[in-house]
Amino acid sequence: MDKNGFSSFLLGLGVGIGIGMLFAPKSGSETRQLLKDKTGEGADYLKQRSTELKDSANDLLGKTKEALNRQKDTIADAMEAGKQAYRDAMSPPPQSQPEGAPHQ
C-alpha cells in the first residue's frame, strides 16, 4: 500500500469511528469506557502474542543451534577419518621380514 493509500485508509478509519460514535446506542461515558476496555484487551493480546512469538523464536533458535552443533561434530569426525585414511594411504606398507630374520 502506498503512502496515499495508507493516508486514505486512516482517514476512512477516523470517519468510521466518528460516525460509529454518533450512532452508538450507549452514552458518551459508556462508549469511552468500552473503547478503553477494548484498547486494553488489544494491548494484552499483543503482549501475549509477542511473548508467545518470542518463546517460539527462542525454541527454534535452540533447536537450530543443536542441529548445527551435531552437523559440526559430524563434519569434524568425517574430516578426521579422511585425514587418517590419507595418512594410511601415504605411509609405506610395512616391510615383511623373512622368518627367522632379526628384527631391526
Residue pairs with C-beta under 8 A, 6 or more apart in sequence:
1 9
21 28
21 31
24 31
26 34
97 103
